[in-house]
C-alpha cells in the first residue's frame, strides 16, 4: 500500500523518503514528474495501479 502523506511524499511499506537532503530532492523531483506524467511517476514510485487509478 502506498499513499501520499500530507507533504505529498509517497509512503510505502510504512516508510517515507525524508529526514535528509537526498530525500528532499527525490521528493521534489517526484512531485515535478507527477505534475507532467502522473501514471509514469506513479509507476516509478512503485505504487503502480494504486495511484494510476486515483
C-alpha positions in Angstrom: 0.0 0.0 0.0 1.3 3.4 -0.9 -0.3 6.8 -0.4 1.0 10.3 -0.5 1.4 11.8 3.0 0.4 15.4 3.9 3.7 16.6 2.3 2.9 14.9 -1.0 5.6 12.2 -0.4 4.8 8.6 -1.1 4.7 6.3 1.9 5.5 2.7 1.0 5.6 -0.2 3.5 5.4 2.2 6.4 8.4 4.2 5.3 8.8 7.6 3.6 11.7 9.4 2.0 12.5 12.2 4.5 15.0 13.3 7.1 17.9 14.1 4.7 18.8 16.3 1.7 18.7 13.4 -0.7 15.1 12.5 0.4 14.0 16.1 -0.1 15.5 16.2 -3.6 13.9 12.9 -4.6 10.5 14.2 -3.3 10.8 17.4 -5.3 11.7 15.5 -8.5 8.8 13.1 -7.9 6.4 16.0 -7.5 7.6 17.6 -10.7 7.2 14.2 -12.5 3.7 13.8 -11.2 2.8 17.2 -12.4 3.5 16.3 -16.0 3.3 12.5 -16.1 1.1 11.1 -13.3 0.9 7.5 -14.5 4.7 7.3 -15.2 5.6 8.9 -11.9 3.3 6.5 -10.0 4.9 3.5 -11.6 8.3 4.9 -11.0 7.4 5.3 -7.3 6.5 1.7 -7.2 2.8 2.4 -6.5 1.6 1.4 -9.9 -2.1 0.8 -10.1 -2.9 2.4 -6.8 -2.0 6.0 -8.0 -2.9 5.5 -11.6 -6.5 4.7 -10.6 -6.8 7.7 -8.2 
